[in-house]
């Protein structure tokens, strides 16, 4: 049987992009050429691979079942055919884009910039803020690394838990909680500010309180830790924050932290990247710098 490995590369792009036009752009082909290639793939596999649903294309069950296997085959072929080269950090001229919550950027960003500059003077680092809604920057190659608390759902996104932090309560120095650890009842009755980019008033902490028959009084949400801590600085409000990630902000604003009145699971810091960078030496070097910086924080 005569095999055309170019079909595997095209199939990988089509399954990942779920779009003929986007796959064509990725492989530097015209849309008609990619459409013809999709036709060849359909004839070889005996499956439609992508079917139109309205204005979008949806992978078939067969396509979903083989997606990971196809990508692994393409990665293996590239590793076999590409020459092995040592990473020359002195000559590395690359822009790394990292997206994260503002508290993570504040805690990790300065150290990461310094570490990247020391190791690869010609490399540049772009630190971007989280957007309000989930997006596909990792899949599109617009972002190299995302740092947050949630594990990815998309199968083509790789992840690693780099760090774990514990939640504490940030309050003003003259707040009653600063002088005396709150009971569960007093904690629930306090005026809470939630940090959420989507404006959600409920989170797992409310579920934990509900188990004790209590309901938290959330009076406001803020999209960033900086904004929420600014509200707490006024004196009447409280906010739960990751202790080490927010330590610098808490100190800069003259606030204090106290333990929560109930056990809460630690907050993970998860790094996410697209599978195309799994074995990329420069990207692996960047991930190692992130690990080192978080080790210093820990």
LORODO-379816 format. One line per field, with one value per atom (N, C-alpha, C): x, y, z; residue in one letter; atom name. Coordinates in steps of 0.001 Angstrom, whole numbers, plus 500000, padded with zeros to 6 digits. Layout:
% LORODO-379816
X	(X,...)
Y	(Y,...)
Z	(Z,...)
resn	(A,...)
name	(CA,...)
% end
This chain:
% LORODO-379816
X	(500853,500000,500882,500657,501444,500875,501721,501281,501854,501041,501470,501440,502633,502695,502191,502147,501596,500123,499443,498039,497896,498852,498817,498987,499932,500150,498898,498289,497065,495934,495809,494760,494942,496176,496467,495996,496310,495903,494384,493739,492284,491574,492073,491446,491654,492775,493062,492317,492255,491629,490127,489657,488238,487768,488653,488345,489291,488745,489587,490448,489852,490604,491727,491428,492448,493566,493210,494238,495103,494479,495231,496215,495774,496674,497846,497559,498614,499677,499251,500191,500626,500233,500626,500146,498873,498243,497026,496515,495273,494101,492968,491788,491344,491347,490977,491909,493227,494171,493888,493559,493243,491932,490983,489716,489956,490837,491158,491848,492726,493415,492414,491451,490419,489636,489386,488706,489504,490826,491683,491663,491704,491679,490368,489284,487987,487952,488562,488573,489434,490582,491495,490880,490274,489763,488346,487611,486221,485326,485802,485048,485028,483984,483862,484860,485361,486338,485747,485356,484714,483392,482330,481028,480554,479875,479439,478204,478262,477110,476919,476002,475843,477048,477685,478855,480171,480104,481322,481429,482608,482857,483009,482396,482440,483122,484102,484740,483750,483891,483068,483563,482767,483245,484561,484707,485966,487124,486897,487953,488371,487398,487719,488510,488182,488844,490307,490630,492010,492836,492249,492941,494272,494271,495514,496542,496079,497004,497638,496843,497369,498428,498139,499117,500414,500295,501502,502337,501675,502396,503124,502481,503121,504321,504156,505266,506439,506143,507208,507929,507177,507797,508690,508230,509040,510320,510225,511416,512422,511913,512811,513507,512754,513292,514033,513733,514394,515750,516782,518097,518101,518800,518903,519905,519456,520332,520294,521445,521498,520889,520261,519666,520764,520925,521929,521241,521306,520609,521163,522463,523065,522517,522145,521640,520115,519440,517994,517310,516679,515947,514478,513765,512381,511545,510291,509357,508463,508522,507667,506483,505273,504071,503442,503267,502714,501486,500397,499160,498820,498389,498081,497247,496724,495990,496946,496425,497302,498139,497595,498375,499561,499340,500433,501470,501002,501928,502774,502143,502876,503912,503543,504447,505531,505160,506083,506785,506069,506566,507960,508240,509573,510695,510502,511530,511707,510586,510670,511368,511053,511734,513240,513634,515061,515709,515026,515595,515751,514754,514842,515961,516064,517108,518505,518663,519977,520371,519423,519749,519802,518929,518851,518662,519760,519675,518898,518820,518116,516646,516219,514817,514008,512737,511850,510616,510061,508943,507765,506611,505383,504457,504102,503189,501831,500816,499480,498501,497484,496433,495413,494757,493665,492554,491885,490714,489469,488349,487126,486554,486715,486152,487237,486942,487889,488106,489311,489616,490584,491086,491877,493282,493840,495165,496237,496122,497113,497046,495845,495693,496139,495890,496238,497707,498442,499847,500102,499070,499237,499817,499712,500229,501050,502237,503101,502730,502381,502160,501082,500138,499102,499241,499235,499355,498041,497422,496160,495885,494630,494285,493510,493150,492304,493087,492845,493431,492680,493353,492691,491714,490716,489753,490069,490672,490965,492076,491916,492914,494261,494302,495587,496406,495863,496569,497220,498524,499266,499291,499495,499496,500379,500741,501522,501186,500987,500786,502156,502473,503796,503918,502774,502851,501501,501488,500238,500312,499240,499173,497976,497944,496776,496025,494713,493881,493921,494018,493929,492960,492595,491662,492450,492324,492989,492012,492478,491633,492478,491805,492500,493007,494077,494644,493666,492696,491740,490437,490413,489222,489170,487974,487885,488567,488589,489221,490738,491317,492765,493181,492248,492552,492099,491117,490584,490123,490611,490238,488727,488096,486637,486111,484945,484221,483579,483060,482393,481213,480447,479289,479713,480696,481136,481795,482479,483082,482000,480950,479868,479143,479010,478277,479094,480401,481243,480882,481335,481085,482224,481926,482944,483027,484258,484511,485095,484576,485085,485934,487044,487877,487427,486871,486385,486320,486902,486873,485510,484672,483340,482230,482564,481556,480675,481159,480338,480317,479137,478970,479141,479251,479300,480570,481188,482347,482349,483330,483328,483340,483822,483812,482373,481477,480070,479497,479942,479499,479977,481235,481774,480976,480608,479813,478414,477864,476509,476445,477556,477597,477417,477708,477526,476232,475403,474146,474304,475405,475684,475744,475489,475556,476418,477382,478316,477647,478026,477475,478456,478278,479128,478481,479137,478549,479073,480183,480746,481725,481984,483055,484010,485241,486249,487016,487418,488051,489488,490142,491550,491782,492883,493241,493572,494215,494573,493322,492311,491078,490369,490308,489630,490339,491656,492404,492278,492112,491866,490555,489548,488271,488451,489179,489412,490157,490976,491758,490857,489608,488680,488304,488477,488323,487195,486095,484921,484851,485612,485426,486544,486275,487272,487322,488461,488595,489551,489215,490091,491070,492370,493404,494445,495142,496266,497392,497857,498763,500055,500793,502110,502019,501028,500885,500528,499773,499304,500087,501149,501882,502396,502947,503479,502400,501262,500161,499596,499434,498898,499808,501106,502063,502087,502067,502138,500933,499785,498570,498369,499315,499221,498146,497809,496794,497441,496627,497122,496298,496812,496077,495857,494747,494410,493942,494076,493627,492114,491680,490253,489737,488470,487948,487577,487885,487555,488614,488849,489854,489372,490256,489965,491097,490797,491875,492829,494108,495071,494700,495156,494906,496085,495857,496974,497319,498588,498990,499367,498545,498681,499253,500288,500819,500242,499774,499172,499877,500107,500714,500190,500307,499828,500793,500242,501055,502172,502015,503077,504393,504308,505505,506023,505403,505764,507256,507832,509251,510106,509538,510298,511303,512586,513627,513549,513272,513190,511996,510898,509711,509942,510592,510927,511840,512754,513644,512829,511828,510971,510210,509653,508897,509785,511034,511962,512244,512309,512510,511304,510100,508895,508968,509365,509493,510478,511599,512620,512088,511395,510845,509828,508967,507967,508602,509682,510413,510954,511436,511922,510777,509617,508465,508036,508145,507686,508617)
Y	(498805,500000,501235,502132,503362,504391,504881,505832,507207,508227,509610,510253,510440,510992,512429,513103,514460,514456,513349,513261,513258,512618,512624,514035,514790,516162,517009,516845,517586,517167,515860,515364,515910,515968,516517,517960,518756,520163,520299,519487,519558,519185,518157,517726,518755,519409,520385,521691,522142,523419,523302,522095,521894,522922,523248,524248,524037,523958,523801,525039,526227,527469,527627,527347,527498,526479,525243,524225,524618,525202,525656,526752,527720,528785,528211,527263,526676,525968,525315,524566,525360,526659,527550,527000,526568,526079,526941,526826,527503,526664,527312,526579,525507,525802,524726,523522,523778,522663,521828,522498,521759,521000,521572,520863,519588,519679,518484,517433,517895,516965,516288,517056,516468,515409,515668,514675,513386,513521,512333,511581,512313,511673,510912,511507,510842,509540,509559,508348,507265,507657,506686,506076,506913,506437,505881,506275,505864,506586,507740,508512,509975,510702,512107,513005,512593,513309,514594,515541,516781,516927,517252,517481,518884,519515,520887,520907,521760,522009,523516,524024,525475,526093,527028,527719,527086,526044,525417,523972,523397,521999,521211,520045,519205,517886,517455,516153,515006,513997,512798,511996,511041,510194,509492,509034,508387,509372,510606,511614,511909,512008,512266,511104,509890,508708,508620,509109,508967,510232,511313,512606,512526,511961,511886,510993,509884,508967,509619,510349,511043,512054,512827,513833,513182,512101,511410,510893,510368,509879,511010,512153,513302,513770,513812,514222,513255,511966,510968,511098,511328,511490,512714,513805,515028,514824,514095,513868,512968,512042,511158,511905,512748,513416,514702,515347,516606,516336,517069,516863,517299,516553,516872,518004,519087,520234,520621,521007,521532,522929,523271,524596,525611,526577,527633,528842,528954,530029,531400,531478,532766,533304,532393,532802,532737,532323,532150,533505,533710,534951,534584,534620,534138,534960,535143,535850,534816,534765,533865,534675,534166,534842,534006,534629,533951,534726,534018,534654,534132,535035,534607,535663,535269,536187,537238,538406,539516,539194,538415,538072,537185,536246,535384,536204,537107,537961,538803,539353,540194,539393,538180,537363,536697,536194,535391,536220,537209,537950,538541,539354,539957,538930,537876,536840,536088,535844,535116,535952,537247,538134,538117,538216,538221,536887,535775,534453,534229,534633,534487,535353,536570,537470,536971,536426,535893,534723,533840,532632,532821,533677,533888,535375,536131,537599,538132,537354,537832,537429,536607,536218,537321,537401,538408,537727,538369,537780,538749,538267,539057,538477,539279,538861,539487,538644,539122,538813,539658,539455,538448,537783,536881,537655,537007,537603,537174,537840,537570,536192,535719,534421,533493,532199,531217,531424,531157,531369,530296,530485,529430,529920,530837,531361,530280,529314,528239,527407,527057,526234,526978,528280,529075,529480,529185,529547,530985,531682,533071,533187,532117,532085,530817,530951,529790,529040,529791,529172,529939,529212,529825,529317,530251,529905,530249,529256,529482,528369,528248,527253,526074,526133,525084,524219,522915,521997,522122,521908,522078,520945,521247,520238,519719,520550,520147,519094,518015,516935,517334,518382,518768,519698,520063,520948,520117,520259,519584,520476,519866,520661,520015,520818,520354,521246,520642,521428,521830,523097,523606,523898,524154,524784,524633,524623,524645,525720,526460,527552,527309,527967,527823,529147,529042,530233,530789,532114,532822,533984,534604,535726,537027,537925,539226,540255,541003,542013,543244,544348,545558,545360,546061,545865,546157,547048,547379,546583,545609,544751,543818,543512,542623,541273,540752,539457,539515,540709,540840,540637,540829,540702,539355,538756,537505,536643,535399,534504,534314,534455,534377,532956,532866,531607,531420,530226,529987,530943,531158,532039,533466,533982,535367,535494,534444,534455,534543,533720,533730,535068,535712,536973,538183,538015,539145,539583,540779,541293,540851,539880,539242,539872,539946,540295,539053,538691,537536,538000,537295,537569,536629,537171,536363,537210,536741,537510,537447,536481,536353,536916,537433,538031,537041,535812,534802,535045,534922,535177,533919,532763,531495,530735,530071,529225,528060,527144,525971,526305,527498,527862,527971,528415,528488,527092,526135,524751,524199,524544,524080,524667,525938,526555,525956,525617,525043,523730,522996,521746,521990,523225,523595,524392,524446,525167,526668,527150,528584,529089,530369,530999,532252,532347,533477,534732,535872,537149,537795,537523,538098,539386,540514,541814,542361,541809,542333,541337,541475,540733,541720,541290,542109,541219,541747,540897,540528,541261,540996,541011,540371,540402,541806,542590,543965,544784,544660,545410,544956,543642,543128,543568,543506,543925,545428,546187,547616,547887,547064,547193,546832,545764,545321,546382,547139,548196,549247,549364,550337,550000,548713,548370,547431,547451,546666,545286,545069,543887,542868,541630,540562,539859,539228,538470,537307,536154,534980,535029,534884,534968,533873,533435,532510,533217,532591,533259,533749,532839,533225,534035,533721,534481,535942,536188,537549,538239,537596,538159,539563,539769,541091,542151,541831,542784,543105,542068,542265,543188,542956,543790,545214,545364,546694,547552,546927,547668,547807,547280,547411,546552,545422,544524,543394,542585,541417,540203,539025,537802,536990,536274,535398,534072,532977,531669,531622,530815,530577,529716,529839,529068,527635,527197,525833,525334,524032,523509,523626,524129,524298,523641,522872,522261,523313,522970,523932,524358,525544,526082,525712,524948,524588,525714,525791,526664,525742,525763,524833,525560,524989,525501,524713,525409,524757,525214,524277,524622,523665,524072,523227,522070,520936,519740,519909,520885,521071,521503,522039,522501,521488,520327,519343,519036,518834,518481,519598,520785,521938,522356,522347,522560,523940,524967,526312,526433,525812,525867,525078,523940,523171,523974,524729,525588,526653,527258,528250,527633,526446,525796,525516,525169,524920,526202,527347,528622,528927,528608,528836,527960,526720,525830,526415,526925,527473,528685,529560,530764,530384,529425,529014,528289,527584,526949,528021,529127,530233,530805,530956,531487,530550,529234,528251,528084)
Z	(500000,500000,500000,499061,498982,499959,500877,501888,501605,501750,501603,502992,503562,504919,504977,503816,503819,504215,503943,504345,505863,506549,508013,508555,507978,508423,508196,507029,506733,507659,507903,508792,510199,510663,511993,512081,511061,511055,510983,510155,510025,511322,511992,513245,514349,514316,515357,515124,513882,513566,513348,512957,512630,511610,510680,509664,508492,507289,506105,505901,506058,505846,506867,508143,509188,508998,508632,508384,507191,506170,505003,505382,506196,506647,507430,508278,509113,508277,507191,506347,505114,505081,503974,502629,502609,501386,501089,499879,499546,500060,500273,500737,499736,498408,497461,497546,497742,497851,499092,500189,501412,501262,500560,500319,499512,498507,497717,498583,499480,500377,501313,501830,502681,501911,500630,499808,499692,499524,499456,500782,501897,503217,503408,502955,503074,502273,501084,500272,500908,501468,502077,503334,504180,505472,505366,504332,504252,505241,505734,506728,506295,506671,506289,507029,508181,509002,509576,508728,509172,508426,509163,508543,508913,507990,508227,509119,510156,511032,511094,510282,510203,509526,510227,509668,510108,510889,511402,510913,511146,510802,512095,512164,513359,513035,513857,513617,513817,513025,513187,514395,514880,515994,515663,514421,514026,514111,513646,513685,515122,516016,517426,518018,517600,518159,517735,516534,516032,516205,516726,516766,517503,518696,519474,518787,518221,517547,516329,515565,514379,514791,515832,516253,516721,517478,517946,516773,515733,514555,513849,513736,513089,513909,515232,516100,515981,515943,515818,514487,513420,512102,512072,512680,512702,513501,514616,515434,514732,513894,513146,512018,511330,510144,510457,511587,511912,512550,512155,512764,514225,515040,516470,516660,517254,517482,518950,519455,520815,520839,521942,522079,522366,521474,521623,522240,523566,524253,523903,523650,523310,521989,521102,519788,519697,520764,520722,520566,519433,519154,519004,520112,520122,521091,520743,521615,522294,523617,524388,524925,524739,525223,526327,527496,528675,529135,529342,529796,531187,532082,533449,534160,535317,536188,536730,537106,537503,538739,539685,540877,540513,539582,539130,538377,537513,536757,537700,538736,539684,540464,540869,541684,540854,539678,538867,537803,537244,536090,536228,537262,537370,537442,538232,538342,537024,536323,535063,533995,533942,532994,533245,534506,534843,534480,534752,534464,532962,532179,530726,530171,530657,530150,530497,531703,532084,531194,530924,530174,528685,528146,526697,526444,526374,526295,525101,524016,522818,522784,523734,523805,524475,524112,524696,525275,526297,527016,526990,526528,526555,527619,528611,529662,529383,529179,528849,529971,530084,531087,530590,531530,531194,530494,529574,528959,529722,529445,530205,529922,528715,528354,527855,527881,527378,525885,525432,524026,523558,522362,521745,521374,522166,521835,521833,522752,522794,521514,521104,519908,518660,518619,517440,517415,518483,518530,518924,519428,519840,521245,522027,523397,523566,524161,524394,525659,526709,528013,528753,529328,530152,531577,532525,533936,534632,535239,535923,536911,537317,538332,537765,536483,535911,534930,534989,534018,532695,531588,530286,529997,529176,528755,527355,526511,525137,525125,524368,524389,523815,522985,522387,523282,524446,525367,526468,526612,527674,528917,530076,531304,532357,533328,534483,535668,536830,538047,538576,538421,538793,540292,540946,542263,542946,544275,545023,546099,546240,547211,548121,549247,550123,550185,550335,550435,551852,551926,553201,553017,554113,554068,554220,553239,553312,553873,554875,555525,555829,556106,556545,557976,558358,559711,560843,560612,561674,561577,560683,560579,561792,562320,563493,563296,562053,561808,561977,561868,562028,563478,564386,565817,566385,565721,566237,565068,565004,563921,563904,562721,562680,562859,563440,563449,562073,561810,560535,560343,561388,561298,560980,561693,561461,560087,559678,558344,557268,557393,556409,556383,557526,557614,557174,556979,556560,555145,554755,553409,552500,551655,550820,549436,548944,547544,546879,545705,544964,543797,543567,542399,541285,540229,539126,537869,536796,535548,534880,535266,534661,535545,536699,537561,538289,538475,539146,540653,541241,542672,543520,542898,543621,543245,544217,543941,544941,544849,545744,547231,547605,549014,549534,548669,549067,549284,548464,548652,549990,550359,551638,552806,552697,553762,553835,552673,552643,553409,553439,554190,555686,556121,557530,557723,556671,556769,556728,556139,556104,554670,554508,553188,553281,552381,552397,551828,552370,551920,550930,549645,548606,548131,548386,548053,546731,546225,544977,544393,543089,542433,541800,541602,540934,539961,538812,537797,538089,538989,539296,540798,541219,542624,543099,542251,542611,542926,542068,542280,543554,543779,544971,546243,546243,547433,547660,546567,546720,547436,547180,547885,549363,549624,551007,551802,551124,551783,552436,551958,552523,553962,554353,555766,556116,555362,555760,555113,554053,553220,553435,552968,553050,551700,551402,550167,550402,549852,549927,548759,549068,548039,548263,547190,547378,548139,549193,550128,549484,548824,548315,547031,546183,544946,545210,546275,546556,547669,548164,549303,549005,547816,547468,547409,546810,546722,548104,548918,550268,551075,550998,551743,551206,549875,549279,549657,549836,550177,551689,552470,553920,554548,553888,554422,555211,555858,556588,556159,556427,556105,557369,557386,558510,557935,558678,558170,557991,557065,556894,558047,558398,559539,559192,557981,557585,556615,556566,555636,554187,553335,551917,551127,550084,549288,548738,548581,548038,546623,546248,544909,544014,542947,542068,541119,540731,539636,538481,537451,536334,535127,534536,533281,532125,531089,529918,528649,527749,526465,525403,524145,523067,522854,522435,522270,521224,520319,519321,519967,521205,521899,522922,522978,523999,523991,522815,522715,522138,522024,521542,522617,522254,523271,523912,523101,523664,524612,524238,525090,526375,526267,527479,528397,527803,528603,529332,528649,529286,530450,530262,531335,532546,532291,533388,534165,533457,534156,535055,534572,535389,536647,536497,537662,538677,538198,539101,539844,539132,539770,540840,540541,541525,542696,542451,543538,544492,543931,544779,545608,544984,545729,546837,546558,547536,548705)
resn	(X,X,X,X,X,X,X,X,X,X,X,X,X,X,X,X,X,X,X,X,X,X,X,X,X,X,X,X,X,X,X,X,X,X,X,X,X,X,X,X,X,X,X,X,X,X,X,X,X,X,X,X,X,X,X,X,X,X,X,X,X,X,X,X,X,X,X,X,X,X,X,X,X,X,X,X,X,X,X,X,X,X,X,X,X,X,X,X,X,X,X,X,X,X,X,X,X,X,X,X,X,X,X,X,X,X,X,X,X,X,X,X,X,X,X,X,X,X,X,X,X,X,X,X,X,X,X,X,X,X,X,X,X,X,X,X,X,X,X,X,X,X,X,X,X,X,X,X,X,X,X,X,X,X,X,X,X,X,X,X,X,X,X,X,X,X,X,X,X,X,X,X,X,X,X,X,X,X,X,X,X,X,X,X,X,X,X,X,X,X,X,X,X,X,X,X,X,X,X,X,X,X,X,X,X,X,X,X,X,X,X,X,X,X,X,X,X,X,X,X,X,X,X,X,X,X,X,X,X,X,X,X,X,X,X,X,X,X,X,X,X,X,X,X,X,X,X,X,X,X,X,X,X,X,X,X,X,X,X,X,X,X,X,X,X,X,X,X,X,X,X,X,X,X,X,X,X,X,X,X,X,X,X,X,X,X,X,X,X,X,X,X,X,X,X,X,X,X,X,X,X,X,X,X,X,X,X,X,X,X,X,X,X,X,X,X,X,X,X,X,X,X,X,X,X,X,X,X,X,X,X,X,X,X,X,X,X,X,X,X,X,X,X,X,X,X,X,X,X,X,X,X,X,X,X,X,X,X,X,X,X,X,X,X,X,X,X,X,X,X,X,X,X,X,X,X,X,X,X,X,X,X,X,X,X,X,X,X,X,X,X,X,X,X,X,X,X,X,X,X,X,X,X,X,X,X,X,X,X,X,X,X,X,X,X,X,X,X,X,X,X,X,X,X,X,X,X,X,X,X,X,X,X,X,X,X,X,X,X,X,X,X,X,X,X,X,X,X,X,X,X,X,X,X,X,X,X,X,X,X,X,X,X,X,X,X,X,X,X,X,X,X,X,X,X,X,X,X,X,X,X,X,X,X,X,X,X,X,X,X,X,X,X,X,X,X,X,X,X,X,X,X,X,X,X,X,X,X,X,X,X,X,X,X,X,X,X,X,X,X,X,X,X,X,X,X,X,X,X,X,X,X,X,X,X,X,X,X,X,X,X,X,X,X,X,X,X,X,X,X,X,X,X,X,X,X,X,X,X,X,X,X,X,X,X,X,X,X,X,X,X,X,X,X,X,X,X,X,X,X,X,X,X,X,X,X,X,X,X,X,X,X,X,X,X,X,X,X,X,X,X,X,X,X,X,X,X,X,X,X,X,X,X,X,X,X,X,X,X,X,X,X,X,X,X,X,X,X,X,X,X,X,X,X,X,X,X,X,X,X,X,X,X,X,X,X,X,X,X,X,X,X,X,X,X,X,X,X,X,X,X,X,X,X,X,X,X,X,X,X,X,X,X,X,X,X,X,X,X,X,X,X,X,X,X,X,X,X,X,X,X,X,X,X,X,X,X,X,X,X,X,X,X,X,X,X,X,X,X,X,X,X,X,X,X,X,X,X,X,X,X,X,X,X,X,X,X,X,X,X,X,X,X,X,X,X,X,X,X,X,X,X,X,X,X,X,X,X,X,X,X,X,X,X,X,X,X,X,X,X,X,X,X,X,X,X,X,X,X,X,X,X,X,X,X,X,X,X,X,X,X,X,X,X,X,X,X,X,X,X,X,X,X,X,X,X,X,X,X,X,X,X,X,X,X,X,X,X,X,X,X,X,X,X,X,X,X,X,X,X,X,X,X,X,X,X,X,X,X,X,X,X,X,X,X,X,X,X,X,X,X,X,X,X,X,X,X,X,X,X,X,X,X,X,X,X,X,X,X,X,X,X,X,X,X,X,X,X,X,X,X,X,X,X,X,X,X,X,X,X,X,X,X,X,X,X,X,X,X,X,X,X,X,X)
name	(N,CA,C,N,CA,C,N,CA,C,N,CA,C,N,CA,C,N,CA,C,N,CA,C,N,CA,C,N,CA,C,N,CA,C,N,CA,C,N,CA,C,N,CA,C,N,CA,C,N,CA,C,N,CA,C,N,CA,C,N,CA,C,N,CA,C,N,CA,C,N,CA,C,N,CA,C,N,CA,C,N,CA,C,N,CA,C,N,CA,C,N,CA,C,N,CA,C,N,CA,C,N,CA,C,N,CA,C,N,CA,C,N,CA,C,N,CA,C,N,CA,C,N,CA,C,N,CA,C,N,CA,C,N,CA,C,N,CA,C,N,CA,C,N,CA,C,N,CA,C,N,CA,C,N,CA,C,N,CA,C,N,CA,C,N,CA,C,N,CA,C,N,CA,C,N,CA,C,N,CA,C,N,CA,C,N,CA,C,N,CA,C,N,CA,C,N,CA,C,N,CA,C,N,CA,C,N,CA,C,N,CA,C,N,CA,C,N,CA,C,N,CA,C,N,CA,C,N,CA,C,N,CA,C,N,CA,C,N,CA,C,N,CA,C,N,CA,C,N,CA,C,N,CA,C,N,CA,C,N,CA,C,N,CA,C,N,CA,C,N,CA,C,N,CA,C,N,CA,C,N,CA,C,N,CA,C,N,CA,C,N,CA,C,N,CA,C,N,CA,C,N,CA,C,N,CA,C,N,CA,C,N,CA,C,N,CA,C,N,CA,C,N,CA,C,N,CA,C,N,CA,C,N,CA,C,N,CA,C,N,CA,C,N,CA,C,N,CA,C,N,CA,C,N,CA,C,N,CA,C,N,CA,C,N,CA,C,N,CA,C,N,CA,C,N,CA,C,N,CA,C,N,CA,C,N,CA,C,N,CA,C,N,CA,C,N,CA,C,N,CA,C,N,CA,C,N,CA,C,N,CA,C,N,CA,C,N,CA,C,N,CA,C,N,CA,C,N,CA,C,N,CA,C,N,CA,C,N,CA,C,N,CA,C,N,CA,C,N,CA,C,N,CA,C,N,CA,C,N,CA,C,N,CA,C,N,CA,C,N,CA,C,N,CA,C,N,CA,C,N,CA,C,N,CA,C,N,CA,C,N,CA,C,N,CA,C,N,CA,C,N,CA,C,N,CA,C,N,CA,C,N,CA,C,N,CA,C,N,CA,C,N,CA,C,N,CA,C,N,CA,C,N,CA,C,N,CA,C,N,CA,C,N,CA,C,N,CA,C,N,CA,C,N,CA,C,N,CA,C,N,CA,C,N,CA,C,N,CA,C,N,CA,C,N,CA,C,N,CA,C,N,CA,C,N,CA,C,N,CA,C,N,CA,C,N,CA,C,N,CA,C,N,CA,C,N,CA,C,N,CA,C,N,CA,C,N,CA,C,N,CA,C,N,CA,C,N,CA,C,N,CA,C,N,CA,C,N,CA,C,N,CA,C,N,CA,C,N,CA,C,N,CA,C,N,CA,C,N,CA,C,N,CA,C,N,CA,C,N,CA,C,N,CA,C,N,CA,C,N,CA,C,N,CA,C,N,CA,C,N,CA,C,N,CA,C,N,CA,C,N,CA,C,N,CA,C,N,CA,C,N,CA,C,N,CA,C,N,CA,C,N,CA,C,N,CA,C,N,CA,C,N,CA,C,N,CA,C,N,CA,C,N,CA,C,N,CA,C,N,CA,C,N,CA,C,N,CA,C,N,CA,C,N,CA,C,N,CA,C,N,CA,C,N,CA,C,N,CA,C,N,CA,C,N,CA,C,N,CA,C,N,CA,C,N,CA,C,N,CA,C,N,CA,C,N,CA,C,N,CA,C,N,CA,C,N,CA,C,N,CA,C,N,CA,C,N,CA,C,N,CA,C,N,CA,C,N,CA,C,N,CA,C,N,CA,C,N,CA,C,N,CA,C,N,CA,C,N,CA,C,N,CA,C,N,CA,C,N,CA,C,N,CA,C,N,CA,C,N,CA,C,N,CA,C,N,CA,C,N,CA,C,N,CA,C,N,CA,C,N,CA,C,N,CA,C,N,CA,C,N,CA,C,N,CA,C,N,CA,C,N,CA,C,N,CA,C,N,CA,C,N,CA,C,N,CA,C,N,CA,C,N,CA,C,N,CA,C,N,CA,C,N,CA,C,N,CA,C,N,CA,C,N,CA,C,N,CA,C,N,CA,C,N,CA,C,N,CA,C,N,CA,C,N,CA,C,N,CA,C,N,CA,C,N,CA,C,N,CA,C,N,CA,C,N,CA,C,N,CA,C,N,CA,C,N,CA,C,N,CA,C,N,CA,C,N,CA,C,N,CA,C,N,CA,C,N,CA,C,N,CA,C)
% end
